[in-house]
Amino acid sequence: MEKKEIVGVIGLMRMSPTSFDVSKLGVSASGKGKGIGKKLLEAVIHLAKERGAHTIELDTNSRLVPAYTLYKKLGFSNIPIREDIRYARTDTRMQLVLVPKSNL
């Protein structure tokens, strides 16, 4: 029997009818460098689109270079940090625009 191991986790929260937040993205040491983070993020982007998302946002730390680079590659851009930030180590807020305001 093949032993199965959880190597990644991601959370997606609906913040409004058209806005979602990536609440968590983590990949285990054994899963790093295998594209797992990208697959997880692409899956929640697809799910959010299916559920009517116009934007997806996330909080991160710019020192997490692999994650920050992945977000940029997938189209996320920096936006101002919210005043009610949940995590002390967060120094960056990012947003992926799925439906431009000009199309609404």
C-alpha positions as CSV (number, residue, x, y, z in Angstrom):
1,M,0.0,0.0,0.0
2,E,1.3,3.5,-0.9
3,K,1.7,5.9,2.0
4,K,0.0,9.2,1.3
5,E,1.3,12.5,2.7
6,I,-0.4,15.9,2.9
7,V,2.1,18.3,1.3
8,G,0.0,21.4,1.0
9,V,-2.9,23.4,2.3
10,I,-4.8,26.4,1.0
11,G,-7.8,28.3,2.3
12,L,-10.3,30.5,0.5
13,M,-12.8,32.8,2.2
14,R,-15.6,34.7,0.6
15,M,-15.4,38.3,1.9
16,S,-18.3,39.7,-0.2
17,P,-20.4,38.4,-3.0
18,T,-17.6,39.2,-5.5
19,S,-14.5,39.2,-3.3
20,F,-12.5,36.3,-1.9
21,D,-9.4,36.1,0.3
22,V,-6.7,33.5,0.3
23,S,-6.5,32.9,4.0
24,K,-3.7,30.3,4.0
25,L,-1.2,28.8,1.6
26,G,1.4,26.4,2.9
27,V,3.6,23.7,1.4
28,S,5.6,21.2,3.5
29,A,9.3,21.0,3.2
30,S,9.0,17.7,1.2
31,G,6.6,19.4,-1.2
32,K,8.5,22.5,-1.9
33,G,9.9,23.1,-5.4
34,K,7.4,20.8,-7.0
35,G,4.8,23.3,-8.2
36,I,2.3,22.3,-5.4
37,G,1.8,25.9,-4.3
38,K,1.1,27.0,-7.8
39,K,-1.4,24.2,-8.4
40,L,-3.2,25.0,-5.1
41,L,-3.4,28.7,-5.9
42,E,-4.6,28.0,-9.5
43,A,-7.3,25.7,-8.1
44,V,-8.7,28.4,-5.7
45,I,-8.5,31.0,-8.5
46,H,-10.6,28.7,-10.7
47,L,-13.0,28.0,-7.8
48,A,-13.4,31.7,-7.0
49,K,-14.1,32.5,-10.7
50,E,-16.8,29.8,-10.7
51,R,-18.4,31.4,-7.7
52,G,-18.5,34.9,-9.2
53,A,-15.4,36.5,-7.9
54,H,-14.3,39.9,-9.3
55,T,-11.2,40.0,-7.0
56,I,-9.0,37.7,-4.9
57,E,-6.9,39.2,-2.1
58,L,-4.2,37.9,0.2
59,D,-1.8,39.0,3.0
60,T,1.8,37.9,2.9
61,N,5.3,38.8,3.9
62,S,7.6,40.1,1.2
63,R,10.5,38.1,2.7
64,L,8.7,34.9,1.6
65,V,10.3,35.3,-1.8
66,P,9.1,32.0,-3.4
67,A,5.5,32.8,-2.5
68,Y,5.7,36.5,-3.4
69,T,7.2,35.6,-6.8
70,L,4.4,33.0,-7.4
71,Y,1.7,35.6,-6.6
72,K,3.3,38.1,-9.0
73,K,3.6,35.4,-11.8
74,L,-0.1,34.6,-11.4
75,G,-1.1,38.3,-11.8
76,F,-1.4,39.5,-8.2
77,S,-0.3,43.1,-7.6
78,N,0.4,45.0,-4.4
79,I,-2.4,47.1,-2.8
80,P,-2.5,49.0,0.5
81,I,-2.5,46.9,3.7
82,R,-5.8,46.9,5.6
83,E,-5.8,48.7,9.0
84,D,-7.3,45.6,10.7
85,I,-4.4,43.4,9.7
86,R,-4.6,39.9,11.4
87,Y,-1.0,38.9,11.5
88,A,2.0,40.9,12.9
89,R,4.4,39.5,10.3
90,T,2.3,40.6,7.3
91,D,3.9,43.5,5.4
92,T,2.2,43.1,2.0
93,R,-1.4,42.9,0.7
94,M,-2.0,41.7,-2.8
95,Q,-5.0,41.6,-5.2
96,L,-5.8,39.6,-8.3
97,V,-8.4,41.4,-10.4
98,L,-10.5,38.9,-12.3
99,V,-13.2,41.4,-13.6
100,P,-11.9,44.9,-14.2
101,K,-14.2,47.6,-12.8
102,S,-14.5,49.0,-16.3
103,N,-16.3,45.8,-17.3
104,L,-18.9,46.0,-14.5
